[in-house]
Amino acid sequence: MRIFELEKPKTPEQLRLDQLSVTSKRASDALKTERERQKAQRAQQALQKLRMTIKPNTATVKPIKPIKAV
């Protein structure tokens, strides 16, 4: 006998439960992906903000005079 011959067909209730389970897993995967995307986006924004605060303002930077050799 083959495996599919031993297994009985699922009832409509079992099929519905299987479908709900698959839908639930898909939704939880989508939620996890969205949270990771938002976390990465916040990190990128923080990095950009940090770069802007560290970057010296060119208007306030004075050039250094070269040292003359004696």
PEKATA-V134719 format. One record per helix or strand. SS is the DSSP state (A for helix, B for strand). FROM is the first residue (numbers start at 1). TO is the last residue. If there is no record, write none. Layout:
ss=SS from=FROM to=TO
ss=SS from=FROM to=TO
//
This chain:
ss=A from=3 to=6
ss=A from=12 to=54
//
